[in-house]
Amino acid sequence: MPDERRGILYGVAAYAIWGLFPLYWPLLKPADAVEILAHRMVWSLLVVAAILAVLRRWSWIRGLIAQPRKLGLLSLAALCITVNWGTYIYAVNIGHVVEAALGYFITPLVNVLFGVALFHERLRRWQWVAVGLGAVAVVVLTVGYGRVPWLALVLAFSFGTYALIKKSVNIGATESLAIETLVLFLPALAYLGVLEATGSATFGHHGAGHALLLAGAGVVTAIPLLFFGASAIRVPMTVMGLLQYIAPVLQFLVGVLIVHETMPAARWIGFVIVWLALAVFTWDQLRAGHTARLAQRRAEAHEPVGA
């Protein structure tokens, strides 16, 4: 039990850091979203390489090199997370924190849709209700925003695709981030070189504090991933499923209470429908998990002695 409690604390820390990201990215101005993204890629690789060096965890590289399919999937994951990171930084820095939070609220529903579309999974009745409510919420929010909430949809589908690929690859969070950032390192470094050559770079031209904050993008990327990895191996999936809502809740609160984004009635209605959909989805997941555990205990109770 102490180990599980420690895992919950690691999970809360990971999702809390992710939830407070909207407070960090605006500090990096006047760097724009693409320059911030490039620095995040470069410094993340350096931080992860340092962590792997301290842990002396290099043996996995040889096995991965012998599996070109996994390398290809991780490269595809790198592209997905690039789209996700870039869209998120852009959304936060233009003051659309609430819409960014919406993206992570609807990600679990997108994962369900992927299960149906790609793996032909059959949804339970209440799962269909949750997905239907999610679709209604998107329509309501489209009316409320006066446009399709494309930032939220890009965030949800890019992260959902990223998670789908990571699940099929089945590699540790630190090792995966090392490969993903390695794939992105040279293009990011080249882009930063072009910015420097054209006089458009902000790194080193706006004081030491700004340079440290840009470099810190690698640290704030790696630390929550390490916490997440430490939590995932200690905590049941049902608990992780509940913890994941910490991040978008904090993002939403930052958007409303700190950034003071306007929330017209239609937008509030849309978010309430999203939260209702997530409540139905979570309740159904917990109920199904409880039923499965009961069935397993009954099966074990009737198992013949010596079997």
Secondary structure, DSSP 8 states (H G I E B T S, - for coil): -HHHHHHHHHHHHHHHHHHTGGGTGGGGTTS-HHHHHHHHHHHHHHHHHHHHHHHT--HHHHHHHT-HHHHHHHHHHHHHHHHHHHHHHHHHHTT-HHHHHHHHHHHHHHHHHHHHHHH-----HHHHHHHHHHHHHHHHHHHHHTS--HHHHHHHHHHHHHHHHHHHH---HHHHHHHHHHHHHHHHHHHHHHHHHTT---TTTSHHHHHHHHHHHHHHHHHHHHHHHHHHTTS-HHHHHHHTTHHHHHHHHIIIIIS-----HHHHHHHHHHHHHHHHHHHHHHHHHHHHHHHHHHHHHTS-TT-
